[in-house]
Amino acid sequence: MRALVAKAAQQGGLVVLVGGSSVGKTRCAVEALRATVPQWWLWQPSDAEQVRQIAEAPPTKLVVWLDELHRFLGGSTSLHASTVRALLHAGAVLIATLWPDRYTTYTTPPQAGQPDLYVHEGEVLRLADVIQVPSSVSEAERALATAMAASDDRIAIALESTDYGLFQVIAAAPQLVERWHAADPYAAAVITAAIDAVRLGVESPLCEKFLEEAAPGYCDARQRSEAPENWFELAVTYLTTKVRGAASMLAPSAPPGAMGRRTGFLVADYLQQYLGKRRRMAKVPASTWRALKNHLRNPNDQSRVGLAARDRLLYCYAEPLLMQAQLGGIRHAAFELYDLLIDQGRTEEGIAVLTPWANKGDNRAVSRIVDFFADQGKLGAALSIVPKNGDWTSDRLAHALAAELDLDRLRARANAGDKYAAARLAEVLARQKKTEELRSRSNAGEMHASAQLAVLLASQSRVAEGISIVKPWADAGELYASSRLNTILAKHGMVNELRSRANMGDIHAAGQLASLLAKEGNADELRTRAAAGDGPAAFQLANLLVGQQGWIEKASAILQECSGVDEWDASEHIAELLAENGCVEELSLLAGGGNWHASLALADIFAENGREDEAIAVLKPWVDAGEWIAADSMSRLLVAHGRSDEAISLLESWASEGSREASYRLADLLAEEGRLEKLRDRVDAGDWSAAQVFAEALATRGFGAEADNVRRYGLSCDSDGQHG
């Protein structure tokens, strides 16, 4: 930590400490700052707007303290990477702390085809040096603490604990948990409602009205009937009482600049992590959802909770929360609401949500509306939107016009200078073999028309003419034209021309040339090119060596020594060659030496030959090491051999650690197996991947009417917290 702070002090830097509550993140940072920049200014902003303001003209020798970084990220007022870069450029040192689950959420790539909801958060974190702060102390740290315990009773007591970490004991974590266990039903209900609200996405202080309205859903009928008149006041008093003078379960909060005016409460960090994890799969009562809908005022909170409701198919809460959020300026809430309404068949309402954003020039909003109209075949409506928004949506519209073979509109747009329409028009004309129109457009200076015309002419044995048309564009650096030219040269065996282009740095030509040389068996030229750093040549040469004496060692050496091939790709290619040629013994040796690709290939071979136990044994070390692809392969292997329960348990363990891939795979597996109750439990717990397949799973199992109802209205939530 001190080394990173020292480096940041020299050139500006962002250091993020990632760790659970009460593990020493703040103390670690404070001590590092004291040791390295003791004379610098320390500034603790209250929100991202204050950070933006100081970034405009930051003072010298400034430390910006961003405790609980998630408070500065997300929503319309999120801290952006550009602001961080401005501070770093000015030489500022930024120190931030972040919980592990937030870090995982912000840095995990989205599923293929899904939008990245945390793109800005990820950009900020990519600027950071990240330190993972473990929850337990090392042996060296424990020895130092033991020495200090002789003069510090707090440390001595903390060292005796076997249930909690050293720093957690000092921060009164055990006492908070004990106090939670000792709470009466009403205090327990209030704190549980608060914890549920935070895990659903609330970051602002929780108001008393919310807590009072939400708490009854956590009590049974007898407890509600026996509650004293002042149950809520007694509960708040209990929850705000500090233990050991250090912390309380609920901490009162006031807005900036306000004195003596309590406006809400914040949950103790450690308690939130401790209980939030235990309630991860718990259903949230209807009283809490209603209270959130009625009392949330912060648009960012409304957006996050609205998405949490959508993830549970609770459309009756998701819709109003997302509506308020988007009216409050939260852009992505508008798109989520649009999708929700469109999926329900409420087309006009969905378009009405995005139209104000489109009218303000929001390109994504325009694109979504254009996509919708194009899918519906209403291209006239789409055309009326595009002119206001430049070429952002032109490509989508051009694809739609081409799919409809609406050449008149494509021509009109291409003639008006729309390059996307020109490209799609050229493709259609080539398929229809309209040589003269392509030639006319090529003569008018359209690159795509020239490239398509060249390919068409070459297919008609007019190769030289085609090359003469596309080559000037390729020589000018147009990649599309280059790829078409290289394809023509390769198809007609024009090695010298490909070699010339490859030698000038055309990567696509190098790949085509290597393939031709391999077909000719020209190992000498492939070897020469590989030695010069030509990656495609190295791969093709390795393929040629298969079957020769000592081919494995020779192929490995060629790939490893070629500067144009990275170690990962070389390892993967050798494993593929071994697998294709049935070299099980060699694969086993590589796998035993820690080769990831060899392990996967070996497991596949074992599985294909009915040796599933051996395949699982090969994969298990990689699963234990946290490699998702290995876990996915193992889960599929288990299912294929009738061991679905084991596969589900494996995927559940990964999903519980925050793996999105595991959540999607688990949802698909539960749907395939017809495990509707388990699938429903995951929907109720907020697993969006389960929610996406739930209706289809119902329909597949013969519950068509119920499936249609879920698609249209979502799930209901009754007074006892059970979704219906």
MARZASE-363358 format. One record per residue (C-alpha): x, y, z; residue in three letters. Coordinates in steps of 0.5 Angstrom, whole numbers, plus 500, padded with zeros to 3 digits. Each point is the difference from the previous one (the first is absolute). Example, Ala and Ser with C-alpha at 12.3 -4.5 7.8 and 13.67 -1.06 7.14 Angstrom:
! residues 2
525491516Ala 502507498Ser 
***
This chain:
! residues 724
500500500Met 506505502Arg 503498493Ala 494502496Leu 498506504Val 508502499Ala 499499492Lys 494504500Ala 503506504Ala 505500494Gln 495500494Gln 493500503Gly 496493501Gly 494497502Leu 501494506Val 494496501Val 500496506Leu 495494499Val 497496506Gly 495498505Gly 497505506Ser 505501506Ser 506496497Val 504506500Gly 500504493Lys 499507503Thr 506499506Arg 504497494Cys 499506496Ala 501505506Val 506497502Glu 503500493Ala 498507499Leu 503502506Arg 507497498Ala 500503493Thr 497506500Val 499503507Pro 500507497Gln 495500495Trp 493502500Trp 494495501Leu 493501497Trp 494496501Gln 495502495Pro 493498502Ser 498498493Asp 502500493Ala 498507498Glu 505502505Gln 505496497Val 499503493Arg 500507503Gln 507499503Ile 503497494Ala 499506496Glu 505504504Ala 503495505Pro 505502505Pro 507497500Thr 502495505Lys 493498501Leu 497493502Val 493498498Val 497495505Trp 494496497Leu 498496506Asp 495495497Glu 501501493Leu 493497498His 497507503Arg 503504494Phe 499495494Leu 493498497Gly 495504497Gly 499507497Ser 505503505Thr 505495499Ser 508501501Leu 503500493His 506497498Ala 502507496Ser 499503507Thr 505496503Val 505501495Arg 500507501Ala 501499507Leu 506495498Leu 503505495His 500505505Ala 504496505Gly 495498505Ala 500494504Val 493496500Leu 498495506Ile 494496499Ala 497494504Thr 495495497Leu 497494502Trp 502493497Pro 493499497Asp 499507497Arg 507499497Tyr 498494497Thr 493503497Thr 504506497Tyr 506496497Thr 496493497Thr 499501493Pro 492499498Pro 497494496Gln 501500493Ala 494504497Gly 499503507Gln 501508501Pro 506502505Asp 496503505Leu 507502504Tyr 504503494Val 502506504His 501497506Glu 505495496Gly 503506497Glu 502503506Val 503494503Leu 504498494Arg 504507502Leu 501497507Ala 506496504Asp 495495504Val 502497506Ile 496494503Gln 500500508Val 499494503Pro 495498505Ser 506497504Ser 507502503Val 506497497Ser 504496505Glu 505506500Ala 495505502Glu 497495505Arg 507500503Ala 500507500Leu 493501503Ala 502495506Thr 506504501Ala 496506501Met 495497504Ala 504500506Ala 498507501Ser 494501496Asp 494496503Asp 495501494Arg 505496496Ile 501495505Ala 493498500Ile 499501493Ala 506494499Leu 496496504Glu 494500495Ser 499494496Thr 494502496Asp 502507498Tyr 506503497Gly 504504504Leu 498507497Phe 493498500Gln 500499508Val 503506501Ile 494504496Ala 495496504Ala 498495495Ala 498495505Pro 496504504Gln 496503495Leu 499492498Val 498499507Glu 495506500Arg 497497494Trp 499493503His 497504506Ala 495504497Ala 493500501Asp 495498494Pro 499508499Tyr 507502500Ala 502494496Ala 495501495Ala 502508499Val 507498499Ile 499494495Thr 495505496Ala 506505500Ala 505494498Ile 495498494Asp 500507498Ala 507501499Val 501493497Arg 495502495Leu 504506498Gly 498506505Val 506504501Glu 497506503Ser 498501508Pro 494496501Leu 494504503Cys 496499506Glu 494499496Lys 503495495Phe 502496506Leu 493500504Glu 496498494Glu 505494498Ala 501497507Ala 493497501Pro 502495494Gly 505497504Tyr 496498506Cys 495495500Asp 492501502Ala 501499508Arg 506505500Gln 496505496Arg 494499505Ser 504501506Glu 505506498Ala 500505505Pro 497507497Glu 508503501Asn 503494496Trp 503504495Phe 503505505Glu 503494504Leu 503497494Ala 503506498Val 503501507Thr 503493500Tyr 503500493Leu 503507501Thr 503498507Thr 508500499Lys 504494502Val 506501504Arg 500507497Gly 502498493Ala 494498496Ala 492499500Ser 496496496Met 497506496Leu 504507500Ala 495506500Pro 502505494Ser 499507498Ala 501504493Pro 506504499Pro 499506504Gly 495498505Ala 501500507Met 496496505Gly 495498495Arg 499492499Arg 498499493Thr 501492499Gly 505494502Phe 506496497Leu 501493502Val 506498503Ala 505498495Asp 502493503Tyr 493499502Leu 498501493Gln 505495497Gln 499495505Tyr 492500500Leu 500502493Gly 503493498Lys 496496504Arg 494503497Arg 502500493Arg 495494498Met 494503504Ala 494503498Lys 498507501Val 494501503Pro 494505496Ala 501505506Ser 507501498Thr 498501493Trp 494505501Arg 504504505Ala 506500495Leu 495503494Lys 497505505Asn 506503503His 506499496Leu 502507497Arg 507499497Asn 499499493Pro 507495500Asn 496496506Asp 494500496Gln 504497494Ser 503495504Arg 494498504Val 496500493Gly 505495497Leu 500496506Ala 493499500Ala 500499492Arg 505494502Asp 495497504Arg 494501495Leu 497505505Leu 498504494Tyr 494504505Cys 506503503Tyr 505500495Ala 496504495Glu 499506505Pro 507500503Leu 503500493Leu 495505497Met 502505506Gln 507499499Ala 500501493Gln 496507501Leu 506501505Gly 505500495Gly 502493500Ile 502498493Arg 500492501His 494500504Ala 496503493Ala 503494496Phe 498495505Glu 493502501Leu 500500492Tyr 502493500Asp 495498505Leu 494504497Leu 502497493Ile 500493503Asp 493501503Gln 498502493Gly 499507502Arg 503503494Thr 497507500Glu 502501507Glu 507497499Gly 501505494Ile 497506505Ala 506499505Val 506500495Leu 497505495Thr 502506505Pro 507497500Trp 500500493Ala 498507499Asn 506502504Lys 504497496Gly 502493503Asp 502496495Asn 499493504Arg 493502501Ala 499502492Val 503493499Ser 496496504Arg 494503497Ile 502499493Val 502493501Asp 493499503Phe 496503494Phe 505497495Ala 498493503Asp 493502500Gln 501501492Gly 498507502Lys 506503496Leu 497507499Gly 499501507Ala 507499501Ala 502504494Leu 497506503Ser 504499506Ile 507499497Val 502507497Pro 500504507Lys 505495503Asn 506500494Gly 503493499Asp 499496506Trp 494497498Thr 501500493Ser 504493500Asp 494497503Arg 495503495Leu 504498494Ala 500493503His 493500500Ala 499503493Leu 504495497Ala 497494504Ala 493503497Glu 504500493Leu 497508500Asp 505502495Leu 497507498Asp 501502508Arg 506497500Leu 502504494Arg 497506502Ala 504500506Arg 507498497Ala 499505495Asn 499505506Ala 507498503Gly 498495505Asp 506495500Lys 496495503Tyr 495499495Ala 505500494Ala 503494504Ala 494496500Arg 498502493Leu 506498497Ala 499493504Glu 493499497Val 502502493Leu 506495500Ala 495495502Arg 496502495Gln 506500495Lys 498507498Lys 507502497Thr 498506496Glu 497504506Glu 506497504Leu 505503495Arg 496507500Ser 501500507Arg 507498501Ser 501506494Asn 497505505Ala 505498505Gly 496495505Glu 505495503Met 495495502His 498500493Ala 507499497Ser 501494505Ala 494497498Gln 501501493Leu 507497500Ala 498494504Val 494499495Leu 505501494Leu 505495502Ala 494495501Ser 499501493Gln 507498498Ser 502508499Arg 505499506Val 505506497Ala 494505499Glu 497499507Gly 507500503Ile 501507496Ser 494503503Ile 501498507Val 507501501Lys 501507500Pro 495500506Trp 504495504Ala 506503499Asp 497507503Ala 499496506Gly 493498500Glu 499493504Leu 494498497Tyr 503501493Ala 506496502Ser 497494502Ser 496499494Arg 506501496Leu 504495504Asn 494495499Thr 500501493Ile 508499500Leu 500494504Ala 494497496Lys 504500494His 506498503Gly 504506499Met 506499505Val 504506497Asn 495505501Glu 498498507Leu 507499502Arg 501507498Ser 495503504Arg 501496506Ala 507502500Asn 497507500Met 497499507Gly 493497497Asp 498496506Ile 494497496His 505498494Ala 505497504Ala 494495503Gly 498499493Gln 507499497Leu 502495506Ala 494496498Ser 502499493Leu 507499502Leu 498494504Ala 496497495Lys 506500495Glu 504497506Gly 505506500Asn 503499507Ala 506503498Asp 497507499Glu 495499506Leu 506499504Arg 503506498Thr 494504501Arg 499497507Ala 507502502Ala 498507497Ala 494501505Gly 495498495Asp 495496505Gly 495497495Pro 506497496Ala 503497507Ala 493497501Phe 500497493Gln 507497501Leu 498497506Ala 494497497Asn 505497494Leu 504497505Leu 495495503Val 502493499Gly 507501499Gln 506498505Gln 500504506Gly 494505498Trp 497502506Ile 507503503Glu 501503493Lys 493503499Ala 501502508Ser 506504498Ala 498503494Ile 494503503Leu 503502507Gln 506503496Glu 496504495Cys 499507503Ser 493501496Gly 497494504Val 499501508Asp 501495505Glu 492499501Trp 499499493Asp 506495499Ala 498496506Ser 493499497Glu 502498493His 505495502Ile 494497505Ala 495500494Glu 505496495Leu 502495505Leu 492499501Ala 499500493Glu 505494499Asn 498496506Gly 506501504Cys 497499507Val 507498503Glu 503507498Glu 494504502Leu 500497507Ser 507502501Leu 499507498Leu 494500504Ala 504497506Gly 504506499Gly 495505501Gly 498501493Asn 493503500Trp 498498493His 503493500Ala 496499506Ser 493502497Leu 502496493Ala 502494505Leu 493501504Ala 497500493Asp 503494498Ile 499496506Phe 492502500Ala 499498493Glu 503493501Asn 496499506Gly 505501506Arg 496506503Glu 503499507Asp 507501497Glu 498506496Ala 497503507Ile 507498503Ala 503504495Val 496506500Leu 499501508Lys 507503501Pro 498506495Trp 493500503Val 503501507Asp 504505498Ala 494504497Gly 500499493Glu 493501497Trp 501496494Ile 502494504Ala 494501504Ala 496500494Asp 503494497Ser 499496506Met 493502501Ser 498498493Arg 504494501Leu 496498506Leu 494501497Val 501496494Ala 502494505His 493501504Gly 503504506Arg 496506499Ser 500501508Asp 507500500Glu 501505494Ala 494505503Ile 504500507Ser 506502496Leu 497505497Leu 496503506Glu 507500503Ser 503505495Trp 494504499Ala 500501507Ser 507503499Glu 497505495Gly 502496494Ser 495503494Arg 502494496Glu 498495505Ala 493504501Ser 498499493Tyr 503493499Arg 496498507Leu 494503498Ala 500497493Asp 501493503Leu 495501505Leu 495502494Ala 502494496Glu 499495506Glu 494503502Gly 502502507Arg 494505500Leu 500501508Glu 508501500Lys 499505494Leu 495504503Arg 504500507Asp 506503496Arg 495505497Val 497502506Asp 507501503Ala 502505494Gly 503496495Asp 499503493Trp 503494496Ser 494496504Ala 495505498Ala 502500493Gln 498493499Val 495499505Phe 494501496Ala 502496494Glu 502494505Ala 492501502Leu 498499493Ala 505494499Thr 497496506Arg 493501497Gly 498507504Phe 498504494Gly 495504503Ala 505502506Glu 505501496Ala 496505496Asp 498504506Asn 507500503Val 503503493Arg 494505500Arg 500502508Tyr 506497503Gly 499497507Leu 496503506Ser 502501507Cys 495499505Asp 500502508Ser 504495502Asp 506501496Gly 498494495Gln 500501493His 494497496Gly 
***
